[in-house]
């Protein structure tokens, strides 16, 4: 963890991210695990990706006085792209942004029999987020405590943007139908888009953070699990379970790395029953196996109840009776798996009120986090991994 955080940052689609991937491939090789790097195209800013959608939606609003039909068309396109991209099912408007090469480290421990009947993918992203006013400590703490307990799509931090884009479509349809709507509704939408553009623009060019807790911890824990698997393969998995170690880049810009790997390997994933264990942000509070993953636009994805029950049993074995719980209102790489129908679990840590200290801030250093919590979360993850390897 200190070596990864010591790079200064591992910003998505930057040379430092690739250096981190090189380092992790070396670590996998040192543990006797076959490994390689994989490359894909990505961008460097989630703020920039969301900002593009805000700007296109604002264009749709600006077109409303001249052509309600064109306004609706542009607005629907913006909202559809927002749904598609935030659920990791494709890249639409982000194609307008410049891209760079991003890197993932991938390791593989084949089934002892040479004929894998099951597969488990252990995932822990390697890149780091940009800092911005949107990640101010007070803002994060307030919104985590407010949105965390909320059920359904309303807990998404970007649900207001979704609702405003939908309202804009309704406004255009009403105008097409000859219904008069107060001009102040358009003014309200315009003011929101202007404010959102300023906040997102500042975030889009912010500095990359060190990312010790988020997510050098998850990458390190994945290495520990892979090494232990090679040395102490669980009895239930001795002959026919293949273990993949996926350490993706570009999670912080919308899980582009994990989505790219899943899409590139969809045929082999379909051919062999596959589960995943995603490890993210293991440095503060208590370990939890989360029950849902929320996309930024609102749609929620639920982790399988049967697997959550197994995780609860694993938690009991390591002294974590409340290990299965709701997640903070931000997405993880688990969303990419769930949105493609791949079952699995995500483990993360957080404090009371769904709060993660130093989240996406320059203070996310190795000296600030609790290594004891990381170790405890890793032991819990090992027990969960054994459960996922069972039939």
N, C-alpha and C positions, 0 to 999 in steps of 0.2 A: 504493500500500500504506500509506503514511504517512497519507494522508487518511482511509482507512477505519479504520485502527487509532486514529486521532486522535479518532474518535467516542466513545472510552472503552470501548464495547462495542457489539456488534450482536446482542444476545440474541435468540433465536428468538421471533417473534411479539411483538416490542416496538417502540415508536416509533423506537428507534435503528436497528433492522433496516430499517424503512421508509425512514428517512433515507438509509441506505446504498443502498437500491434506487433512490431518487430520484437520488442522486449518480451511480450507474452508468448510469442511463438518460441523464443529461446527458452523460456521457462517450461513450456510444455515439452520441448525436446529434452531438456535436462531431466525431466521426470520420466523419460522413456515413452512419451506419447507422440504419435505421429501428428504433425501439425503443419499448417500453411497459412498464408495470408490470402484473403479474397478482396477484390476491389470492386467498387461500384461508384456511380456518380451521385453526388449529394450537394447540398448547400450548407452554409455555415451558420444559419440563423433561423430559429423557429419564429422569432419576432418578425423577421422578414417575410416568412411564409404566410403568417396570419395577416400582416400588413397588406400584402398583395390582394387578399380577399376583401379587406376593408376598402381599399382604393377602387376595386372593380365594383363593389356594392355602391360606393359613393358616386361612381360614374353612372350607374343605373338610376340613382336618385336624381342626378343632374339632368338626365334625359327625360324625366317625367313630364316637365312642362311642354316639351316638344313632341314626344311620341310615347304614349303610355304603353303601347305594344312593345316597342323596343326596350323601354325601361323594364318591363316585366321579364323579357327575354334575358337581358343582361343580369338582372337580379336573381333569376332562377339559376342561371349558370354559376354565379358567385356562390350561392347557397349550396348547390349540388357539389361543386368543387370542394367547398369547406367540409361537407359531410364525408366525401370520398377520401380526402387527404387526412382528416383527423381520425378516421377509422383505419388508416394505413392501407386502404384498398387500391390506391393508385395516386398518381401525381398529375394534376391538371394545371391549375394556375401557377403552381410553383415552377413550371417550365419557363415562365417569364424571367426567372432569376438566374444569375450566373451560377454555374456549378463547378465543383472541384472533385478530385479523386478522394474518396473516403475508403477506409480500410477496416477489415475485421480479421481477428485471429480465430482460426477454427482448428480444433483438435478432434481426434477420433480414437476411441478404444474399441476395437472390434469384439464381437461375441467370441468367447473362447471356442465354441464349436465351429466357428467360421460361417455359421448360418443363422443370422439374427432373425428371431421371431418377434422381438419387441425392441423399441428404441426409446431412450430418454435423452433429451437435449437439455443440458445445463447452460443457462444463459446469464451473462453479466456484462452489461455494456461498459465500454472503455472511455467514451468521450465525455466532455464536460460542457456545461451550459454557459451562456453569456450572462453577466450581471446586468442589472437594470433597476430602475426605480420600482418596476412592477414586482421585484423580489425583495423590496424593503422588509426588514424583519417585522415591523409592526403590521404591515399589510398582510404578509404571509400568515402571521400568527392569528390575526383577526379573521381572515377569510377561511383559514383551515378550521378554526373553531366554529364558524358560522355555517360553512358548507359541508363540513365533515358529517354531521348527523343527518343532513337532509337526504331523503330518499330519491331515487330515480335521477332523471336527467338534470334536475334543478341543481344538483351539487356540482355540475361542471362550472369551472371558473369563467368559461367563455359562453355560457348559455345566453347571456344578454345579447351578444353579437348575433347568435343564431336567431333569437326572437326578433331583433331589430331587422334582420334581413328578411325574415318571414313577413313581418309587418309591412315592409316596403313592397313586397310582392302583392299582398292584399290591397295596399293602397293603389298600386297600378291597376289591378283588376277592377277595383271599384270605379276608378276613373274611366276605364274602358267601358264600363256599364253605365256611365253617365251619372254616377253618384258624386255629389260635391263633398269633398273632404277639406277640413280646415287646413289652410296653408301652414299653420303652426305645427301640424304633425310632421310635415316635411322639414321644418326648421329644427324640430327636436331630433329627427334622424340625422340631419346634417351636423348638428352640434356634437352628437355622440360620435359620429365618424371622425370628426376633426380631433376630438379629444383622444379617441382610440389611436388615430394615426400618430399623434405626438408621442404617446406612451410607447407604442409598438416601435416607432422609429428610433427612439432612444434605446430601447432594449436591443433592437436589431444590430446596433453598432457598438454595444457594450463590450467590455473586456471579458475574456474567457476566465473562468474561475479555476482554482487548483483542483477541486473535485476529489478530495480525499474520501469523504463519506459517500458522496454521489459522483462516481461510483467505483473508485478504486477498491472499496470494500467488497462490492459484488464480484468484481473481476478476480480479486485475491481469493475470495471464498470459493469461486468456481474452480480455481486452480487447486485448492486444498481438496475439494471433493473429487476432482479427477485423479489426483495423486493417490488418495485413499482408495478410490475405486480400483485403481490398477493394482494396489497392494493388498486390498482386503475386499475383493468383490463379494457382495452379499450372496449368501447361499442360494437365494431364490433366482439370482441372475447369473450364476456361474457359467452357464453354457450358452444361453440364447439371447442375451440383452446387449445391444450395442449402445455405447455412451458417446454422445457428441458434446464437445465443449465449444459453445458458441460465444465468442467475446466480440460483440458487434460494435462498430462505430456508428455515429450519426443517430443514436437514440434520442439525443437532446434536441434534435430538429424534427422530431416526429416519428421515431422508430424506423427510419428509412433503411438502416443497415439490416435489422432483423427481417423487415418486410422483403428486402432484396434477397436475403438468404432463403427465406421460406418460398418465395416465388421461383427461385432458381432450382430448388430441390423438391418441388411439389410432387413430382412423379415418384421419387423414392420415399417421400413421406406418406404418400397414399398407398404404396405397396407394402409397407411395414407399419403396424400399429405404433404410434408415436405419442409420447407425453413429454411435457417440458417442465423444468423447474427454473424459474426466473429469480435472480438475486439482485436486489437493488436497494442501496442506501441503508447500510447495516451498521451505523455508527452511534446512534443515539436512542435512548428510551428502551423499549422492549420489542423483542421480535414478534412479528405477526404474519400469519398466512392470510392474505387478504381475500375477501369474498367477491369483490367486483373490481373491474377496471373501467374507469370513466373516460370517454374521449372528450376532447376539448369542446366539441360541438354539441355534446349532450348524450348521444347513445351510450348505453351501458352494456358491458359484457360480464356475464356471471361465470365464476369458476365452478366446475362440476361439484355438486353436493357430495357425491361419493368420495371424491378425492379430498375434499375439505374435511370429511369425517376421518379419513386416514391421517390427515395432518393433525387433527385434534388429538388423536390417539398418540401420534408421535410427540406432540407437545407434552402430553401427560408423562411420557417416559423420561423427558428431560426437565421436568419441573416447570412447565409453562402451561398451566391449566387454561388460560385465556388466550391461547396462541392464535385462534381463528377469529378474525375481526374485520371490520370495514377498513378501507384504505383511505389515505388522504385524497383530496379531490383532484389529483393530477394523474395522468396516465403513465403506465410503465410499458416495457417491451412485451409483457404478457398480453396486452391488447392485440398485438400483431398476430400472435398464435391463436387467440380465442376468435378473432374475427375471421380466421381461415378454418375454423372448426377443429383445431388441434387442442386437445385437452391438456390441462396441467395446472400448476400452482405458481404463485409468486410470494416470496418472502421479503419483507422489508421491516425496518424498525422506525418507530416514531414515539414521541412523548404524548402526554395527555393533551387532548384537544387536536389530535392528528397533526401535531407540529413537529417539524424537523428543523433543529437549529442550523443556522448558516446555509440553508438551502439556496443554492445558486448565488452565493455571495462569496466575496474574496476571503472571508474568514473560514471557508471550508478547507481547512488544512489538517494534516495528520496530528499536529499537536493539540488541536481543539477537540478531537473526537475521543470516544471511549473504546479502546481496543478490547476491553473485557466484554463489552456488549457485542462487538463484532465476532469474537470467539464463541460466545454463547449462541448467537444467531447461526454461525457456521455449524455448530454441533446439532442444532435443531434442523438445519438444512440437510445434514447427513441422514438423520432419521427420516425425514420426509423423502429424500432421494430413495432410500431403501423401500419405502412404501410405494413410490411410483414405479419402481422396478418390478414389483410383484404383479402377477397376472390380474 
